[in-house]
Amino acid sequence: MDIAVNLVEAYLRVNGYLTLTELPVQRRLPDGTYEMATDVDVVALRFPGPLYAADWHGDGEARALLIEDEALMLIPDCVDVIVGEVKEGEAVFNPALTHHEVLDTVLQRFGWIYGEPLDKVVGDLQAAGLSIVPSRGEGTVRTRLVAFGQRARISVHAISLNHVFSTLVRFMDEFDAVLRPAQFKNPAPALLRLLAKSGFKVELR
């Protein structure tokens, strides 16, 4: 797996998302053969509600274990679905990401949660990179295109890799006691955890 994709996946998982990475999308050609349309770097789904670094059934101390990242701009009572592009350079989208067959193929995996036809969600994403529709149950589903890469300003459609990296480092520092028994096997978070365990302090220049 690409190391930048691995880093973004770790960041999203820490923040409570279920993830799929490097998802291949095939398309059928007019002659009946097939070709690779693109591969989607990361697809992530997060259900609403607070997330804690460890299970706790008491009062007070649980607040210290709450994981929150304002950069994700989560909405109360709203499922958040991210279709993401990961770049080591500038945070931009691959044009193929907005093709109907690509978005439709990816979102079919989550189709059950939408209270509106999937074609509407795909159309919204093609038009504005964002769709907010009723969920199949209560609340809403926000689906958005997000580019991860080099970007000076964070928005609903862009999160910088600097922020991803620094958030993971901060998380591992703040929750050191919680994470000490845990094992990180994917390369990016494993290296960060090893550096933290070894006493290194990672800072942005």
Phi, psi and omega in degrees: 000141176303136186296326179291321176296318178300320179295314180294319179300317179298318179299314181293320179295319177302327181268014170094012180270146166271135190232150165234139181233153178046055184276115180284141178236122179262154173224152181268135179268162181304331181276005177091355177272175183234153174217163177285121177282314177184173165240135183270124188300311181209137173235131186221145180227131177231126175278152184291160178121159181290156180234132181243147182290339178206155180292137181207129183248008178264193179249155170083292187295333181301330180298328179290343182259003181290131179258119179221137174225108184297337181299336181279348174050047181292149182247134179302143177057033182227125172289135180249122178244125180246128168251109194245147173248133181242124181230138173286335176267219182299141180284094180227164181262141168290126181307329181295339183297331184266004177293143184304315185294329180290307181298318181296317180297317181293312188284344174303333180293337180245012189306329184296332186283344185275134176271359177240159177302145182298330178301324178294316180299314180298317179299319178298318180294321178293325183280320188223001181073011185209138176221130173232114183226162175299148174275171179294330175256225177276161177084197184228170174235121173258124177243132185213151171273132180228129175259128176253127181173208179276117183206131183289327186235134178275139177218183179295342182248000183210132175228128184285149175294331175302316180292318178303312182295310184294328178293318177296318179297316179297317179300315182292332177283311184294325184249035183304315182295325180288320187274347185307320179281348187281154176245130176251117187258339177284144191304311186296304179293330179297318179294316178300317180294321178297317178299317180296316180296328183276359176092007177283147175244121182260124181228151176282133180291000000 
